[in-house]
């Protein structure tokens, strides 16, 4: 497969090596089919017994605190393998849905791992309510939009499914995955990987109410958004704008009720491009100072609206403590803004919060090094690539990096140059440092500027679809994903169906 002809500047945007985070084969032992991997064979008196989850049994952790109680040294233990599949997809957001459905429909057995209690990621648990960049896509993205339009409200129909009800989408995604035969595990977080000396993943490790478990597959797709699986496997990656790792801010979404659409129509985003600025002016004139300077109000259906009016700056996507603090701050800000609007009287006096998102919306985490590196210059020039999996033209959408509402000078330069319609190449979805690992969604290989365009969810679905199909075809033909061109993937896939 054709390698990238450009790599990131090793000075200002040096990749960060994370091999220390990934487990190496032998660090923990895995039990599969009675055989313990990475450990000496157990005697009959030491035979491992899997916990009976029905009875509430657990695998207890043993260890001791050392170094003035600053470190817990865990005792080695065997970890039960919960499942084996052809393809394992980590993360059930838009990219993960595309990957799981494509692989399963191509004949692969698929395990889908998700930390939330529903499928859809930012679409559902994040209450996004608007799919950006999906209208010109075919395949699974078109299928989802068509179903949302058919099942949804008049607003969903008028926007061709782009403005949607998260509850309808939760049900739709479950139906699609169950029908395709995808095995789903919710409420489960990836916490580690085991790799061998051939740069391949042996297993991933998760934590959940079922305890610590391992999952084995022949191909893996990282759709975690933040590149968690790839980082744990030891892949190189980038974070943020420069060596200071400045990232785009996070946002908390909310659902509202208690207003009449006809009385607030000037502030509803789908009614015109000036709605945001009008809404912001209303707030500022009323003494409300939202952290997001382009607040967005959308009417979904039957008196239900979505609201985005929050920015959380300087929050690392990989720091759970910092994300917790940002979540608490942002949820309070949403409620404070709603209370402030209620004080204005009609038409806002009965405004109420129906729900805030289960997870704060993260725009930017790790960008994993792949076998092609998409750059801002690629977008300006309108990249054409022989292995293009989809085409998009979304602009340089950098939500202001700094709390004062400003952006780095480079951002303004790229935004002034503009984006021409460009290709997302298959090699940007294939990890450079671990064989048999692919990425889809906002964690694919690219620079800060390109990421601000390709990160939207309408692009994530076809990326996932391409990754899932490539994994399935690579297994069926006994090759690694990086040994295939996109034309070969499509041709071999069609041949397998005949």
N, C-alpha and C positions, 0 to 999 in steps of 0.2 A: 504494500500500500504506500502511496505517495506520502513522504514525510513533509512536515511544514518547512517552508523556506524562510520563516522568520521566528525568532525566539525572543522572549522578553529581555529587556536591558538588564544584565546581571548586576548592575550597580543599584539603581533606584528601585527596581522591582525584583530583587533576588528571591528565588523560591526558598521556602523554609523547609528544611529536612525534618521529617517527623517520624523517622524510623524508631525512635525511642518509645513512641506511643503504641506501636503495633506489637502484638505478641509474636514471639518466634516459636515455631513448632517445638514442643517439649516443655514450654513454660507451665502449661497446665495439661492434664490428661483428659481425653475425650473418650466416652464409652459409646461404641456403635456396634450393635449386633453381638454383644458379649465380649468384644475386643476392645482393650484400652489402648488408645493411640498416645504416643509420647510418654509412656510409663512402662516400667518393668511389669511383666505379667503377674497378676495377683494370684496368691495361693487360694485354695478353696475356702479357707477360713477368712480370707480377706475379700471375698467376692463382692463386687459392687451391687447394691440393691437400689434400684430407682425408687424415688419416693412415690407413694400413692397419693396423687393429687386429689382424688375423690375423698380421701380420708383426711385431707389437710396436712399430710406429712410434708416435711421440708428437709432440705439438705442444710445442715447447720454449718456455719462458718467458724473456723478456729484460727487463732493467731495470737499475737501479743504486741503490745505497744512498746516501741523502742525509741531511742534517740530523744530522751526527755519527753516521751509521749507525743512526739510530732509525727511519727510514722507508725502505721499498723502493718506488721509483717504477717501476711496471711499464710496459713499452712496449706501446702499443696493438697489438692483434692481432685477427685474424678468428677467430670461434668457430664450429665446424660445428654445424648444427642436426641433432640426432640423431633427432628425430621430431616429427610433427604429429598432433594429435588434436582431437576435438570438446571433450573434457573432460580436464583433467589433474588428478589427485589427488595431493597431496603428503603422504605418510605413509600407511603400510599397517597402522596399528593398527585397533582396533575401529571407529572413525569412518571411517577410510579404506576399510576393507572394505565398510562399508555404502554409502558414496558411490560407489565404483567399481562394485559389483554393480548398484546401482539405476540408474546412468546407462547402463551397458552393456545391461542388460535392457530399458531403454527405447529402445534403438536407437542410442545414441551410441557413437562410437569413444572408447575410454578408455585413457589412459596412467597407470599407477600407479607412483610413484617412492617407494622405501623405502631408508633408510640401513642397515638391518640385513640379515642374510642369510636372513631368513624373513619371511613375512607374519604379522601379528598384534600387533606392537608389544609392549605391556606384557603381553598375554595369553600370548605365546610367548617372545620374547627376554627379557621381564621376569619370566617364570615365575610370573605372578600366581596361577594355579590356581583362582580363584573369581570368577565373574561375578556382580557385585552389581547389583540393580535391573533385571534382564532378564526376570524371570519373568512380568511382566504385560504384556510387549510382544508385538506381532504382527510380521508381516513377516520381514525377514532375521534379526532377533534370535531370534525363535521358531524359524526354520529351523535356525540354528546350534545352539541348545540341544537341539532334537529330535535332530539328528544326533549330538551329543556323547553324549546319553543312549543312543542306539541302539548306538553304537560303543564306548562306554566301559565302565568297570567297574561293579560293583554300587553303588559309591559315587556314580558319575556318574548311574546310573539312579535311585537313591533321592533325589538332589537335582535331578532333572529336567535334568541336564546342567550345572548351575551349578558343581559341583566337577568339574574336568576334567583330563585328561592333556595337557600342552602339546604333546607330539609328535603326538598324534592331531589336535589343533587345527591345527597347522602344515599337515599333509597335507590336512585338510578345506578350509581356506581356499584353498590352492593349487588344489584340484580345482574349487571353486566359481568362482574367478576365471578359470581357464583355460576352463572350460565356457562362461562368459558372454562370452568373447572379450576379456577385459581384457588389455592388454599390460603386462607386469610388468618393472620394472627394479629389482633389488636392489643392495645394496652401493653406493648412490648418494646423495650428500648435496646438498641444495639449498644454494647459496652466494650466490645473488643473483637479482634480477629486473631486467627492463627495462620501463619504463612509458613511455607516450606523454603528450602534453599534454591528452588527453581523459580522464585518470584511468583508463586501462585498461592491463592488463598485455600487453606485446608478446610476451615470452618469459620463461622462467625459466632460470637457469644452474646447472648441477650440476658436481660434481667426483667422479671415481671412478677406477678402474684404467684406464678409457678416456680419462682426461684431462678437460679442461674441455669441456663440451657445453652446447648450448642446446636447449630444448624449447618448441614453439609449440602453443598451443591457443586455442580460442574462449571457454572458460570454465575457471575454476580453482577448486579446493576445497582450503582449507588444513586438513589433518587431521594436522598435525605435532605436535600437543599443545601446543607452546610458541608457536604462532603465528608460526613462522619466515617462511613465505611472505608473510603479511600485513605483518609488520614490514619485510621487505625491499622490499615494494611501497610503503612509506611510510604505512601505516595508523597511526592513533593507537591506543594501548593502555594498559592498566594493569598493574602488577605488585604483588602482595602486598597486605598489610593497609592500609598507609598510605604516606606519602612515604618512609619508611625501607625500603619494599619487603620487609617481613618476610613470608616465605612458609612454607607448611606443609613439614615435613621430608620428606626422601627416605627410601626404605627399600630394602634389598637382600634379595631373595627367594632361597631355597635349597631344593634337594631333598635329602632325607635317606633313609637306610635303616638296617637293623640293629636295629630294635625290633619288638616284637610288639604288634599293635593291642589285644589283650585286656588286656595288662599296663599300657598307658598310656592306656586309654580315658577316664579322668577328665580328661585334659589335651587331648583332641582337640576342637576347636572345634565340630564338627557334633554332638557328643554333649551339648551344653548350654552355656548362657550363662556358667556359672561356670568353664568350662575355662580361660579366659584368666587369671583371677585365681589359680586353683590353680597354673597353670604358672609364673606370676610369683613366687608365694610359694615354690614349690619352688626356683626359681633363687636368690632372695634368701636363703633359709635356708641355701643351699649355698655362699654367698659369690660367686655370679654376679650381676652388676649390669647387666642388659641396658639399652641406651639407649631401647628401646621398652617402656613399662610395661604393655603389654597383649599379650605375646607370643602368637603364634597358630601352633598345630600342626594340620595337616590330614592325614588319611589319604586318599591318592589311589587306590591300587590295589596289590596284590601286594607289600606291604612297602615301598612308596614313599610318602614323606610330604613335605609342603611346610612350610617354616618362615619366619615373619616375626618377627624379634625385634630389629630395628635401626631407629634413627632418626638421620638426619643433618641437623642443624639449621643454618640460616643459609647454605644453599648456593644460589647463584643458578642457575636452570635454564639460563641463557644464557652461563655462564662455563665453558668446557671444562676449564680448569685446576682450578677449584674442584670440578667434578664428578669429575674424575680422582682428586683427593685424597680425596673422599668415598667413591668406589668402593673405593679401596685400604683405607681405614679400615674400611668396613662389611664388606668381605669378610673382613678379619682378625678383626673382632668375631664374625662367624658361626662361623668356625673355632674361636676361643677359647671360645665358648659351648658348642659341641659337645664340645670337649675337657673342659670343666668338667663337663658332664653325664656323660660317660663315666666320670669319676672317682667318680661316685656308685655305681657297680656296677650290679647288676641293678635294673631292666630296661634300663638305659641303656648298659651297658658296651661293647656292640658298635655303638653309634651312629656313623654315618659320613656325610660329605658326599658326595652323588652329583654335584651340580653347584650352582654359584651362577649367578645370572642374568647374561646377557651385558650387560644394561644395568640400572643402578640405577633403581628405580621413582620417577618424578617425579610428585608430586601437583599441582604448581602452577608455571606459567610465565606467559606473557603472556595477558591477556584482551583480545581485539581489539574495538575499538568497532564495534558494529553499528547497525542501524536500529531496534533495540529493546534496552533495557538492563535485564536481569533483576536485581531487587534482593532482598535478604533480606526486606524488607517484602512483596514479592510472594508469597514462600513462606509467610509467616505468615498472610497473608490468603487464600491459595489461589487464585492468579491463574487467571482464565479469559480466554482470548484467542481471537479469531475465526480466527486463523491458527495454531492449536496444531498442531504436528507430532507431539507425543507428550505423555503425561501421566505424572508421577512424584510420589513422595511421600517420597523418601529424606531423612533428617534432615540437620541441620547437622553434618556430619562433619569437624570441624576437628581434625586431629591437632595436639597442642599445639605452638604456634608457637615458644615459648621453651624453651631447653635445660633449665630447671629444672622442666619439666613443666606450666607455666602457659600460660594463654591471655589475650588482651586481654579486658577487661571486657565489651565489646560482644558477644563470642562467647558468653559465659555468658548474656547477656540474650536473645539470639536462640535459644539452645538451650532456655532456660526457656520461651520463647513457643511453640516447636515449629513443625513444618512441616505445613501442610495440603496435600493433594494439589493439584498445580499444573500449569499448562501451560508447555511450552517453545515460544515463538512462532517462526515462520519468520523474521521480521525480525531476530531475535537471531542468526541464522545468516548474515546478509547484511552484508558489509562496508559501512560508511558512507562510507569515503573513496576506495574504488576500485571502479569498476563492473565487473560480471562476475566478482567474487570472492566466494566463500562460505566459511564456516568450519563445522566440526563437531567435536564432542568438547569437551575442557576449555578450549579457547581461544576459545569463543564469547563473546558480549557479555553481561557481567554483573558484579556486584560480588563482593567477597571472600567474603561470606556465602552468596550464592546459588550461587557456584561450588563451595563445599564440598559441596553437595547434587547438582547436576547433573553433576559431573565423573565420576561412576562409570561404568564401561564399559557397563552395561546401558542407560544413556541415550545413550551415544556412538553406538551402532549406529543407532538410529532417527533421530538427528540427521543422521548421514552419509547414511542412506537418503533423507531428505527433501532434503538438499542436492544429492545426485547426481541425483535425479529432477527437481528444480527446474531444474538446469542443462540437462538433456536437453530438457525441455519448453520452456524459454526459447529454446533454439536452434531447435527445430522450429517455433516460432511467431514467430521474429524479434523477440523482446523481451528486455530485460534481466531477470535474476532479481528485482530489486526492483520490477519492474512487475507482478508476479504475486501474487495471494493464494494461500493454500494450497488453498482450494477450487477455484480455477482450475487449479492444478497437477494436482490429482487428477482433475478433470473432463477436462482436455485429455489427460492421460495415458491415461485410459480410452478416450477418443475415438480416440487414435492406435492403440490395440490392436484396434479394431473393423474 
